[in-house]
Amino acid sequence: ALEAAELEHILIRVPLFATLRDDEVATLARSMHATELRDGDYVYRQGDSASDFYMILEGTVQKVVESGDGSKAGIHISQPLTAGCFFGQNALLSDNQTRSCSMKVVGKTHLRTIGRSKVGALVGDMPQLLKRNPGT
């Protein structure tokens, strides 16, 4: 129960979910998939198809911009994301998007993820949800 409450607390901070009712937030929290990654693993790579949203429960994820041809090491940009942070929310808005950067794990990291199609099936189409008034 503590984890579900923690997930809900993070979800309500995501601007895309601002219009969701409490029961919809709870439904999304219960439907998120647990993933554990190790140091150096990639959550996703720059250029990958974008369809999933992620939340960090434990650990650290670093945003990395890869060189055009992949011959050089990627450049770490911005501060690392840590427990309570989220990323990948733009993937929930529409199909046919690609990732603009890579997300690389630093140390052991526990994530929760949910895909665009699952969100759509549970609470409806994100672009439509953004048009309604908060909490209705």
N, C-alpha and C positions, 0 to 999 in steps of 0.2 A: 504494500500500500504506500510506503514511503517513496518508492521509486516512481509510482504513478503520479503522486503529488508533485514530486520533483520535476517530472516531465511536463506536467501541466503548467507549472510555474515558469518553465522556460518557454513553452509554446505561447503563453499569453504575452510574452515580450516580443514575439515575432510580428512585425508590422502587417505582414500578409494575413495573419490570423486574428487581427483586431476586431473583425466583425463577427467572429464565431461566438455562439452561445457556449455557456459552461459545459453543457452536455456534449456538444460537438468537440470541444477541446479535450474532454475526457475520453471520447471515442478515439480521437487521433492518438492520444497518449497510449492507450491500451493496444493500439494497432501497430505501433512502431516496432521495427525489427532490431534486435540486439546484434552488434558486431564488435569483435575485439580484434585490434590490430597491434602489430609489434613495431618497434623502432625501425624506421626506414621504409615501412610499407607506405604505399600510396592509397589514399581513399579513392581518388580519381586522378587522371592525367589531363593536362591541357589538351584540348581538342576532342576529348571523349564526348559522347552524346550525354546530354544533361537531362536527367529525369527524376533525380532523388534529392531530398532535403535531409540534412544531417544535424544532430545535436551531440555535443560532447558531454558525457557524464563524468569521465575521468580521463586525465591525460592531456596531451598537447598536440595540436595540428598546426603546421606551418604552411602558409600560402607561398607557392613557388612559381615564378614565371620562367618557363623554359626558353632556351635560345631557339631561334627559328629552325635550325637544322638538327638540333639535338646534340651537336658536337661539344658543347660546353655545359658545365654544371649550371643548373637553374639558379636564379637569383631569388633569395628570400625577400619578400616584400611584406611590409606591415608587421605589427607585433604578432607573435604566435597566439592562436586561439586556445583557450583552456576550458576547464569544466564550467558548464553553464552557457557557453557560447554556442552559436548555431551558424550554419553556412549552407549554401546551395539552394536557398529559397527561390531564386529566380527560375530554377528548373520547374517549379510548380505552375508557372504562368502559361507556358505554351510549349508545344512540340517543336522539334527540329532546332533546338538550341545546342550549342557545344560549349564545353567548359573553357573559360578564358584564362585559367591558370590551373596548376596542379595543387593538390592538397596532400602534404606528406606528414606522416605521423612521427612524433618525437617521443620516444619511450613507449611503454605499454599504454594503449588508449582504448577506452570503452565508448562506443558511439551508439546512438539510436538513429534509425533511418526510416523514411517512408517515401514511397514513390508517388509521382503525379497521378497515375491511374488509381492508386489506392485512395489517395485523398479525394479524388473526384467521386469514387464510388461511395465513400463514407459521408462526405459533407457537401459534395457538389463541386461544380466547376469553379476554380479559383477566380478567374476574371469576373464571373457573376457574383461571387461572394464579396468581392471587394466593393461592389456597387451598393450593397445593402447597408443599413445603419447598424452600428455596433450593437451586438447582443440581441438582435431581433430574429 
